[in-house]
Amino acid sequence: MAGNSHGVVTRGELLEAGITDTQIRSRLRAGSLLRVHPGVYRVGYRSTSVEATYLAAVKAAGTEALLAGRAAGYLFGLLRGGPPQPEVISKGQRRPRGVIVRRRAAIVTADVTEWRGVPVTTIPRTLVDLAGVLSESELARAVHEADARHHTTPEHIDRVLMRRHNWPGRRKLRRVIGGDVPVTLSRLESRFLERIRAARLPLPDTNSRVDGRYVDCRWLEHGLTVELDSYRYHNTNYAWEQDREREREARARGDEHRRYTWRDVDEKPEPMLADLRRLLGS
């Protein structure tokens, strides 16, 4: 039972499996069961994991509870950094210690899924929830990751927004899925856009999908593709081969192609900006 649920079991599940209250207490004393929340245990021989922590929080919040918010975004791989505090939505009254609980009288079936064995809000619903707590740039990155990792489209997100007319962050999310917010995934990309703004050059589409592949920056109307190369992500033979393939694809679709490094962007930007002014006709 524990092997199928990240080592997390509830008292009800143990009783249903034929283990008595006396046997549960005995296992707790022996350390073969470890109490995580009231009525929720981790099998002692299993090391803990993010999934185990989140699943225990969901089970502790009661039946039909779902992981949500930042914790759901992290589980799906939409957010950076360390694991956020467990956060759930639930129709019940339980408030487990250390768990953020948001009570909902009803949970729409279309917003319910499971990921890595944890009941969780769907990715579109998760993004709608995150719109109320993330900055515009953070939300744009999360939407980008949802597309890249899970093929979540603006149409998927819009279906949830249609049901939530006064939801916090609704306008912000509309701007993001409408393409009005540039997506920056690295410090180099952010610095590059700062240079472009300061030089009063037209802003590109960033991290957009072109011919099935994401490109860093593209000016569609000017036929220009720019890739930004940091040593961290471009220092392997595979990355080198991929860079050459990206360049061939850009030229095949009729684009001019440029590659800029951190030195071009931050240390000696004048030649890069002069090149871009010429290419963009500014």
C-alpha atoms as one frame of an Amber mdcrd trajectory, in Angstrom:
protein
   0.000   0.000   0.000   2.734   2.440   0.989   4.776   1.615  -2.099   1.944
   2.907  -4.276   1.560   6.203  -2.395   5.070   7.564  -1.731   5.078   5.776
   1.651   2.076   7.757   2.933  -0.948   5.997   4.482  -3.921   7.112   6.576
  -5.478   5.542   9.643  -8.620   4.791   7.634  -6.621   2.976   4.967  -4.802
   0.904   7.586  -8.045  -0.056   9.321  -9.586  -0.998   5.981  -6.571  -3.223
   5.294  -7.253  -5.105   8.537  -4.700  -3.449  10.836  -6.197  -2.700  14.257
  -5.822   0.416  16.416  -3.601  -1.593  18.782  -1.329  -2.641  15.918  -1.148
   0.957  14.658  -0.058   2.170  18.120   2.503  -0.628  18.309   3.976   0.334
  14.929   4.138   3.991  15.974   6.091   3.042  19.119   8.435   0.831  17.092
   9.022   3.540  14.467   7.700   1.494  11.547   4.995   4.162  11.248   5.877
   7.856  11.557   3.136  10.390  12.307   3.058  13.237   9.766  -0.377  14.705
  10.546  -3.216  13.465  12.764  -4.344  10.206  11.188  -1.687  10.381   8.438
   1.526   8.358   8.628   4.658   7.660   6.670   6.025   4.139   6.594   9.259
   4.341   8.582  11.548   2.661   6.117  10.653   5.111   3.344  12.707   8.279
   3.025  10.603  11.374   2.580  10.167  13.230  -0.723   8.385  16.317  -2.026
   5.619  14.084  -3.355   5.276  12.381   0.059   5.084  15.738   1.850   2.442
  17.066  -0.522   0.412  13.844  -0.565   0.385  13.733   3.252  -0.951  17.316
   3.326  -3.716  16.427   0.858  -4.719  13.325   2.813  -4.682  15.271   6.085
  -7.079  17.885   4.667  -9.773  15.286   4.051 -11.473  13.543   1.167 -11.617
  15.388  -2.157  -8.810  17.765  -1.098  -6.381  18.823  -3.833  -2.869  20.232
  -3.893  -3.097  23.788  -5.257  -1.382  27.163  -5.660   2.400  27.468  -5.528
   2.802  23.865  -4.334   0.873  22.596  -7.367   2.921  24.843  -9.651   6.135
  23.430  -8.200   4.934  19.824  -8.562   4.189  20.420 -12.254   7.613  22.042
 -12.772   6.210  25.500 -13.494   8.060  27.340 -10.688  11.723  27.677  -9.822
  13.434  27.457  -6.445  12.791  25.172  -3.510   9.511  23.403  -2.705   6.849
  25.823  -1.406   4.818  25.117   1.714   2.035  22.562   1.120  -1.156  24.299
  -0.031  -4.492  22.586  -0.617  -8.073  23.387  -1.450 -10.685  21.391   0.412
 -14.403  21.235   1.060 -13.797  20.086   4.651 -12.983  21.922   7.881  -9.613
  20.337   8.690  -6.613  22.645   9.130  -3.466  20.479   9.421  -0.489  22.245
  10.976   2.002  23.519   8.426  -0.486  23.315   5.548  -2.160  26.297   3.851
  -5.824  25.319   3.448  -8.254  27.245   1.249 -11.833  26.122   1.737 -14.078
  25.749  -1.314 -17.758  24.807  -1.095 -17.460  23.009  -4.416 -14.591  21.862
  -6.624 -15.272  21.610 -10.368 -14.518  18.128 -11.678 -12.810  19.608 -14.750
 -10.213  21.206 -12.428  -9.198  17.869 -10.828  -6.302  15.655 -11.909  -3.453
  13.597 -10.473   0.271  14.112 -11.050   2.994  11.856  -9.686   0.403  10.154
  -7.536  -0.789  13.381  -5.875  -4.374  14.705  -6.332  -3.888  18.227  -7.666
  -5.610  21.032  -9.548  -5.153  20.855 -13.317  -2.411  22.948 -14.892  -4.832
  25.556 -16.341  -6.580  25.907 -12.955  -3.189  26.076 -11.218  -2.099  28.922
 -13.514  -5.331  30.800 -12.838  -4.675  30.467  -9.080  -1.037  31.547  -9.502
  -2.107  34.673 -11.408  -3.224  36.190  -8.113   0.114  35.680  -6.322   2.896
  35.822  -8.938   4.432  38.861 -10.579   3.767  39.345 -14.273   7.213  38.078
 -15.289   6.962  35.042 -12.970   3.531  34.224 -14.359   4.818  34.513 -17.930
   7.590  31.997 -17.135   5.066  29.629 -15.533   2.795  29.787 -18.593   5.818
  29.178 -20.827   6.810  26.098 -18.782   3.230  24.810 -18.919   3.373  24.986
 -22.714   6.890  23.544 -23.032   6.459  20.702 -20.515   2.754  19.872 -20.749
   1.513  21.415 -24.043  -0.922  23.680 -22.178  -2.390  26.225 -24.594  -4.015
  29.645 -24.036  -7.320  27.994 -24.989  -6.975  25.547 -22.073  -6.384  28.433
 -19.669  -9.175  30.523 -21.156 -11.733  27.783 -20.421 -10.976  28.143 -16.709
 -10.956  31.957 -16.867 -14.419  31.913 -18.438 -15.722  30.413 -15.186 -13.903
  32.922 -12.951 -14.860  36.435 -13.997 -13.632  38.251 -10.872 -10.606  36.078
 -10.076  -7.518  37.936  -8.738  -4.901  38.368 -11.448  -7.338  37.669 -14.275
  -6.276  40.684 -16.350  -2.618  39.895 -15.743  -3.081  36.342 -17.012  -4.995
  37.630 -20.039  -2.009  39.810 -20.919   0.361  36.870 -20.558  -1.584  34.391
 -22.695  -2.247  37.154 -25.219   1.510  37.515 -25.760   1.721  41.032 -24.315
   4.338  40.076 -21.676   7.843  39.060 -22.831   9.034  35.766 -21.342  12.549
  35.835 -19.905  14.065  32.635 -18.575  17.582  33.780 -17.682  19.602  36.763
 -16.466  21.184  37.048 -19.902  17.774  37.367 -21.577  16.660  39.976 -19.040
  19.842  41.993 -19.590  19.453  41.751 -23.363  15.911  43.165 -23.191  17.141
  45.996 -20.937  19.669  46.931 -23.638  16.988  46.788 -26.351  14.626  49.054
 -24.378  17.373  51.543 -23.537  18.342  51.742 -27.220  14.666  52.344 -28.140
  14.661  49.374 -30.500  11.504  47.325 -31.116  11.063  44.487 -28.638  11.115
  40.898 -29.941   8.864  37.965 -29.203  10.757  35.982 -26.569  10.842  32.225
 -26.034   8.174  31.699 -28.666   7.629  28.438 -30.519   8.763  28.557 -34.163
   8.565  25.445 -36.347   8.100  23.292 -33.251  11.145  24.695 -31.418  11.518
  27.549 -28.908  13.768  30.417 -29.972  15.137  33.047 -27.577  14.183  36.195
 -29.510  12.482  36.756 -32.844  11.369  39.835 -34.763   8.869  38.270 -37.158
   8.207  41.412 -39.199  11.948  42.021 -39.632  12.875  38.390 -40.341  15.430
  38.236 -37.517  16.166  35.482 -34.995  18.573  36.029 -32.085  19.887  33.291
 -29.788  21.578  34.203 -26.500  24.420  31.891 -25.520  25.436  31.466 -21.901
  28.344  29.132 -21.143  26.219  27.317 -18.571  23.768  25.991 -21.177  25.953
  25.860 -24.288  29.160  24.151 -23.131  28.496  20.603 -24.378  28.860  18.918
 -27.765  25.101  18.307 -27.838  24.355  21.985 -27.190  26.858  22.988 -29.898
  25.123  20.694 -32.423  21.705  22.030 -31.418  22.914  25.611 -31.867  24.049
  24.856 -35.409  20.710  23.196 -36.170  18.812  26.224 -34.856  20.865  28.479
 -37.114  20.141  26.326 -40.188  16.418  26.347 -39.363  16.375  30.145 -39.016
  18.038  30.631 -42.386  15.728  28.055 -43.994  12.674  30.115 -42.972  14.304
  33.240 -44.401  15.473  34.852 -41.143  18.743  36.603 -40.493  20.381  34.847
 -37.539  22.606  36.217 -34.784  24.173  34.744 -31.651  25.187  36.983 -28.736
  27.031  36.083 -25.549  27.129  37.689 -22.094  30.192  39.658 -23.201  28.279
  41.047 -26.213  25.266  41.989 -24.108  26.769  43.259 -20.873  30.425  44.182
 -21.386  30.653  45.541 -24.932  27.108  46.113 -26.208  27.875  48.850 -28.773
  28.753  46.515 -31.717  25.702  44.345 -30.955  23.357  47.360 -30.828  24.801
  48.785 -34.037  24.217  45.444 -35.758  20.638  45.301 -34.461  19.894  48.893
 -35.559  20.964  47.979 -39.078  18.976  44.718 -39.128  15.850  46.312 -37.661
  16.014  49.336 -39.898  16.156  51.749 -36.941
